[in-house]
Amino acid sequence: MIEQPSLLHRITPYFTVFDGALSLIIFCILSLGIVTLYSAGINFPGRVEDQLRNILIAFFVMWIAANVPPQTLMRLAIPVYTIGIALLLSVAAFGLIKKGSRRWINVGIIIQPSEIMKIAVPLMLAWYFQKHEAMLRWRNFIIAGLLLILPVVLIARQPDLGTSLLVAAAGFYVIFLAGLSWKILIGLATAAAASLPFAWSMLHTYQRERVMTLIDPTSDPLGKGFHIIQSTIAVGSGGLAGKGWLKGTQTHLEFIPERTTDFIFAVFSEEFGLMGNIVLMVLYLLLIGRGLMIAANAPTFFTRLLAGAITLIFFTYAFVNMGMVSGILPVVGVPLPLMSYGGTALVTLGLGAGILMSIQRHRQLVQS
């Protein structure tokens, strides 16, 4: 008589889906984020509680994604991409306007469809290259480029330069990892450099002001340059060991703008100094390294491309935010991953981490 497995044995695999190393790194970054947010949001009651709720939602999304097999992700690629494009078109037609941008739509709840495309675009492109893996030709890369350009243009028109750049980067990583020739990359870079005057004329006035402010923040120290000047002062004033937790003067005298969201790195740098920054950067490097290891060991072309792109999305978030706060990149409204306050970006990154865990888990199941 064959003994039937108990209910506990049947449900246990669904609760052991988290990759140990990746989960530990994410937990450490989230912990630093909560500690920093407590200081940065001391004049904003409820921020820490809200962020803890956001973290729980993100972990729930991560758990769901980690339980979804890569084969199912492939089947979802076209529907998710198509729904995302339809929502972006709906936003352009009758979306909600906040602070001069049309980025949101009410579908029973208010959502920002551009966030969906951060995962939908690499998912779609990875599926497309998997389908044509046996014989990739130049026209496949052109079609992939068109699949990428469509959502990027729709998002940029909202306008939302930061998100459009993140979506463009996510898609580009898939195309590059699929085997895009270096000769083509050099040609594209040359063409992009030649088109800069045209691209400059297409930018909105506030976007051109951000670039000019980056070049010379002191040209408008109390206006457009205020963000960069104050954040760089905070970063520099932290010194080697920082001023100490809850002791950041730039933070608590309210000189740092958006200190719980886009500029939380300035708060962290002021209070924990260079040593704290090194710890944080090591954690991000470990996160990226673990993701790339999962990508390198992935069993299929689809999972390798998807895991590599998602991992590099984490890198892009961190690099752009730290560069923005340090004054070496324009201010484009990109949060620091797993640190900044906010639910949308946290859930998106949780979804990405869950997909990485799914790829790793199902590779192990296949090998066993």
C-alpha positions as CSV (number, residue, x, y, z in Angstrom):
1,M,0.0,0.0,0.0
2,I,1.4,3.3,-1.1
3,E,1.3,5.9,1.6
4,Q,-0.1,9.2,0.5
5,P,1.9,12.3,1.3
6,S,0.4,14.5,4.1
7,L,-1.0,17.9,3.5
8,L,2.1,19.4,5.1
9,H,4.4,17.7,2.7
10,R,2.3,18.8,-0.3
11,I,2.3,22.5,0.7
12,T,5.9,22.7,2.0
13,P,7.5,23.2,-1.4
14,Y,5.4,26.4,-1.9
15,F,6.9,27.9,1.2
16,T,10.6,27.0,0.5
17,V,10.9,28.8,-2.8
18,F,13.0,31.7,-1.7
19,D,16.7,31.6,-2.7
20,G,18.6,31.8,0.6
21,A,21.5,34.1,-0.6
22,L,19.3,36.5,-2.5
23,S,16.7,36.7,0.3
24,L,19.4,37.5,2.9
25,I,20.9,40.3,0.7
26,I,17.5,41.8,0.1
27,F,16.6,41.6,3.8
28,C,19.8,43.4,4.7
29,I,19.2,46.3,2.2
30,L,15.5,46.6,3.3
31,S,16.7,46.8,6.9
32,L,19.1,49.6,6.1
33,G,16.3,51.3,4.2
34,I,13.9,51.1,7.2
35,V,16.6,52.5,9.6
36,T,17.3,55.4,7.2
37,L,13.6,56.0,6.5
38,Y,12.9,56.3,10.2
39,S,15.4,59.2,10.4
40,A,14.5,60.8,7.0
41,G,10.8,60.6,7.7
42,I,10.8,61.6,11.4
43,N,8.6,64.6,10.4
44,F,6.3,62.4,8.3
45,P,4.3,60.3,10.7
46,G,3.3,56.9,9.3
47,R,6.0,56.6,6.7
48,V,7.8,53.7,8.4
49,E,4.5,51.8,9.0
50,D,3.5,52.4,5.4
51,Q,6.8,51.1,4.1
52,L,6.6,48.0,6.3
53,R,3.2,47.3,4.7
54,N,4.8,47.9,1.2
55,I,7.5,45.4,2.1
56,L,4.9,42.8,3.1
57,I,3.1,43.3,-0.2
58,A,6.4,43.1,-2.1
59,F,7.3,39.8,-0.4
60,F,3.9,38.4,-1.1
61,V,4.4,39.3,-4.8
62,M,7.9,37.8,-4.7
63,W,6.5,34.6,-3.2
64,I,3.9,34.3,-5.9
65,A,6.4,35.0,-8.7
66,A,8.9,32.5,-7.2
67,N,6.2,29.8,-7.5
68,V,5.4,30.5,-11.1
69,P,7.4,28.2,-13.4
70,P,9.5,29.8,-16.2
71,Q,7.3,28.0,-18.8
72,T,4.3,29.8,-17.5
73,L,6.2,33.1,-17.6
74,M,6.8,32.5,-21.3
75,R,3.1,31.9,-21.9
76,L,2.4,35.2,-20.1
77,A,4.8,37.3,-22.1
78,I,2.5,38.3,-25.0
79,P,-0.6,38.9,-22.8
80,V,1.3,41.0,-20.2
81,Y,3.0,43.1,-22.9
82,T,-0.2,43.6,-24.9
83,I,-2.2,44.6,-21.8
84,G,0.7,47.0,-20.8
85,I,0.6,48.7,-24.2
86,A,-3.2,48.9,-24.1
87,L,-3.0,50.6,-20.7
88,L,-0.3,53.0,-21.9
89,L,-2.6,54.0,-24.9
90,S,-5.5,54.4,-22.4
91,V,-3.3,56.7,-20.3
92,A,-2.5,58.8,-23.3
93,A,-6.2,59.1,-24.2
94,F,-7.9,59.6,-20.8
95,G,-5.3,59.2,-18.0
96,L,-5.2,61.1,-14.8
97,I,-3.0,64.2,-14.6
98,K,-1.0,64.9,-11.5
99,K,1.8,67.6,-11.3
100,G,1.6,68.2,-15.0
101,S,2.1,64.5,-16.0
102,R,-0.5,62.1,-17.4
103,R,0.8,58.8,-16.0
104,W,-2.0,57.2,-14.1
105,I,-5.3,55.5,-14.9
106,N,-8.3,54.5,-12.8
107,V,-9.3,50.8,-13.4
108,G,-11.1,50.4,-10.1
109,I,-7.8,51.3,-8.5
110,I,-5.4,54.0,-9.6
111,I,-2.4,52.4,-11.3
112,Q,0.7,53.5,-13.2
113,P,0.9,51.3,-16.2
114,S,4.5,52.3,-17.1
115,E,5.7,50.3,-14.0
116,I,4.3,47.1,-15.6
117,M,6.5,47.6,-18.6
118,K,9.7,47.4,-16.5
119,I,9.0,43.6,-16.3
120,A,6.8,43.2,-19.4
121,V,9.3,44.5,-21.9
122,P,12.2,42.2,-20.9
123,L,9.7,39.3,-20.5
124,M,8.4,39.9,-24.1
125,L,11.9,40.3,-25.6
126,A,13.2,37.2,-23.9
127,W,10.3,35.2,-25.2
128,Y,10.8,36.6,-28.7
129,F,14.5,35.7,-28.8
130,Q,13.8,32.3,-27.3
131,K,11.4,31.7,-30.2
132,H,14.0,32.6,-32.8
133,E,17.0,31.2,-30.9
134,A,17.9,28.7,-33.6
135,M,18.6,31.3,-36.3
136,L,18.9,34.9,-35.0
137,R,19.4,37.4,-37.8
138,W,19.7,41.2,-38.0
139,R,15.9,41.6,-38.7
140,N,15.1,39.8,-35.4
141,F,17.1,42.6,-33.6
142,I,15.2,45.2,-35.6
143,I,11.8,43.8,-34.6
144,A,13.0,43.5,-31.0
145,G,14.0,47.2,-31.2
146,L,10.6,48.1,-32.4
147,L,9.0,46.2,-29.6
148,L,11.1,48.2,-27.2
149,I,10.7,51.6,-28.8
150,L,6.9,51.5,-28.7
151,P,6.4,51.5,-24.9
152,V,9.5,53.8,-24.4
153,V,7.9,56.5,-26.6
154,L,4.5,56.2,-25.0
155,I,6.1,56.6,-21.5
156,A,8.3,59.5,-22.5
157,R,5.3,61.3,-23.9
158,Q,3.5,61.3,-20.5
159,P,6.1,62.8,-19.8
160,D,8.2,60.4,-17.6
161,L,11.8,60.5,-18.6
162,G,13.1,58.4,-15.6
163,T,10.7,55.5,-16.2
164,S,11.2,55.6,-20.0
165,L,15.0,55.3,-19.5
166,L,14.5,52.4,-17.1
167,V,12.3,50.6,-19.5
168,A,14.7,51.3,-22.4
169,A,17.6,50.0,-20.3
170,A,15.7,46.8,-19.4
171,G,14.9,46.1,-23.0
172,F,18.3,47.0,-24.2
173,Y,19.9,44.5,-21.8
174,V,17.9,41.6,-23.3
175,I,18.8,42.7,-26.8
176,F,22.5,43.0,-25.9
177,L,22.6,39.6,-24.0
178,A,20.9,38.0,-27.0
179,G,24.1,38.6,-29.0
180,L,23.9,42.1,-30.4
181,S,27.1,42.8,-32.4
182,W,29.6,45.3,-31.0
183,K,29.8,46.8,-34.5
184,I,26.1,47.6,-34.3
185,L,26.5,49.0,-30.8
186,I,29.3,51.3,-32.0
187,G,27.1,52.3,-34.9
188,L,24.1,53.0,-32.7
189,A,26.3,55.0,-30.3
190,T,27.6,57.1,-33.2
191,A,24.1,57.7,-34.5
192,A,22.9,58.7,-31.0
193,A,25.7,61.2,-30.6
194,A,24.9,62.7,-34.0
195,S,21.2,63.0,-33.2
196,L,21.8,64.8,-29.9
197,P,20.9,68.3,-31.3
198,F,17.6,66.9,-32.5
199,A,17.0,65.0,-29.3
200,W,17.7,68.2,-27.3
201,S,15.0,70.1,-29.3
202,M,12.5,67.3,-28.5
203,L,13.1,67.5,-24.7
204,H,10.6,69.4,-22.6
205,T,11.7,72.7,-21.1
206,Y,12.0,71.2,-17.5
207,Q,14.1,68.3,-18.9
208,R,16.5,70.7,-20.6
209,E,16.7,72.7,-17.4
210,R,17.7,69.5,-15.5
211,V,20.6,68.9,-17.8
212,M,21.8,72.5,-17.7
213,T,21.5,72.5,-13.9
214,L,23.7,69.3,-13.7
215,I,26.4,71.2,-15.6
216,D,26.2,74.3,-13.3
217,P,23.9,73.9,-10.3
218,T,25.0,77.3,-9.0
219,S,23.2,79.0,-11.9
220,D,20.0,78.6,-9.9
221,P,20.9,77.7,-6.4
222,L,17.5,78.3,-4.8
223,G,15.5,76.9,-7.7
224,K,16.5,74.1,-10.2
225,G,19.9,73.6,-8.6
226,F,18.7,73.3,-5.0
227,H,18.3,69.5,-5.1
228,I,21.8,68.8,-6.4
229,I,23.5,71.4,-4.2
230,Q,21.9,70.2,-1.0
231,S,22.3,66.5,-1.7
232,T,26.0,66.8,-2.6
233,I,26.5,68.8,0.6
234,A,24.8,66.1,2.6
235,V,26.9,63.3,0.9
236,G,30.2,65.2,1.5
237,S,29.4,66.2,5.1
238,G,29.1,62.6,6.2
239,G,32.8,62.2,6.0
240,L,34.3,58.8,6.8
241,A,32.1,57.5,9.6
242,G,29.0,59.8,9.2
243,K,27.4,62.1,11.7
244,G,25.4,59.3,13.4
245,W,21.9,58.0,13.1
246,L,19.3,60.7,13.6
247,K,22.0,63.3,13.7
248,G,22.1,64.4,10.1
249,T,21.8,68.2,10.1
250,Q,21.0,68.5,6.3
251,T,18.2,66.0,6.9
252,H,16.6,67.3,10.0
253,L,16.9,70.9,9.1
254,E,15.0,69.9,6.0
255,F,17.5,71.0,3.4
256,I,17.4,67.7,1.5
257,P,14.3,67.6,-0.8
258,E,12.4,64.3,-1.3
259,R,14.5,62.8,1.5
260,T,12.3,59.8,2.0
261,T,12.2,58.9,-1.7
262,D,14.6,59.8,-4.5
263,F,17.2,61.4,-2.2
264,I,17.3,58.9,0.6
265,F,20.9,58.1,-0.3
266,A,21.9,61.6,0.7
267,V,20.3,61.0,4.1
268,F,22.1,57.6,4.4
269,S,25.5,59.2,3.3
270,E,25.2,62.0,5.8
271,E,24.5,59.8,8.8
272,F,26.6,56.8,8.0
273,G,29.4,58.3,5.9
274,L,31.8,56.6,3.5
275,M,31.9,53.4,5.6
276,G,28.2,53.1,5.4
277,N,28.2,53.7,1.7
278,I,30.8,51.0,1.2
279,V,28.6,48.5,3.1
280,L,25.6,49.5,1.0
281,M,27.5,49.2,-2.3
282,V,28.9,45.8,-1.3
283,L,25.3,44.7,-0.6
284,Y,24.2,45.9,-4.1
285,L,27.2,44.2,-5.7
286,L,26.4,41.0,-3.9
287,L,22.8,41.3,-5.1
288,I,23.9,41.9,-8.7
289,G,26.5,39.1,-8.5
290,R,23.9,36.6,-7.2
291,G,21.5,37.6,-10.0
292,L,24.2,37.2,-12.6
293,M,25.1,33.8,-11.2
294,I,21.5,32.7,-11.5
295,A,21.4,34.0,-15.1
296,A,24.7,32.2,-16.0
297,N,23.3,28.9,-14.7
298,A,19.8,29.2,-16.1
299,P,18.8,26.2,-18.3
300,T,17.3,28.0,-21.3
301,F,17.9,31.0,-23.5
302,F,14.7,32.6,-22.3
303,T,15.6,32.3,-18.6
304,R,19.2,33.4,-19.1
305,L,18.0,36.6,-21.0
306,L,15.3,37.3,-18.5
307,A,17.4,36.8,-15.4
308,G,20.3,38.8,-16.8
309,A,18.0,41.7,-17.7
310,I,16.2,41.8,-14.3
311,T,19.6,41.7,-12.5
312,L,20.8,44.6,-14.6
313,I,17.6,46.5,-13.8
314,F,18.7,46.5,-10.1
315,F,22.1,47.8,-11.2
316,T,20.5,50.6,-13.3
317,Y,18.2,51.7,-10.4
318,A,21.2,51.9,-8.0
319,F,23.6,53.5,-10.4
320,V,21.2,56.2,-11.7
321,N,20.0,57.1,-8.2
322,M,23.4,57.3,-6.6
323,G,24.7,59.2,-9.6
324,M,21.8,61.6,-9.4
325,V,22.2,62.3,-5.7
326,S,26.0,62.7,-6.1
327,G,25.6,65.2,-8.9
328,I,27.1,63.3,-11.8
329,L,23.7,62.5,-13.5
330,P,20.6,64.6,-14.0
331,V,17.7,64.4,-11.6
332,V,15.3,62.0,-13.2
333,G,13.2,60.7,-10.3
334,V,14.6,57.2,-10.0
335,P,14.3,55.6,-6.5
336,L,17.1,53.8,-4.7
337,P,16.2,50.1,-5.0
338,L,14.8,48.6,-1.8
339,M,15.7,51.7,0.2
340,S,13.4,54.5,-1.0
341,Y,9.9,55.0,0.3
342,G,7.2,53.9,-2.0
343,G,5.1,50.9,-2.9
344,T,5.1,50.7,-6.7
345,A,8.8,50.5,-7.3
346,L,9.2,48.1,-4.3
347,V,6.5,45.7,-5.7
348,T,8.1,45.9,-9.2
349,L,11.5,44.9,-7.7
350,G,9.9,42.3,-5.6
351,L,8.4,40.8,-8.7
352,G,11.8,40.8,-10.4
353,A,13.4,39.1,-7.4
354,G,10.7,36.5,-7.4
355,I,11.3,35.7,-11.0
356,L,15.0,35.3,-10.3
357,M,14.1,32.9,-7.5
358,S,11.7,31.0,-9.8
359,I,14.5,30.5,-12.4
360,Q,16.9,29.3,-9.8
361,R,14.4,27.0,-8.1
362,H,13.2,25.3,-11.3
363,R,16.8,24.8,-12.5
364,Q,17.5,22.9,-9.3
365,L,14.3,20.8,-9.7
366,V,15.3,19.9,-13.3
367,Q,18.8,18.9,-12.1
368,S,17.4,16.7,-9.3
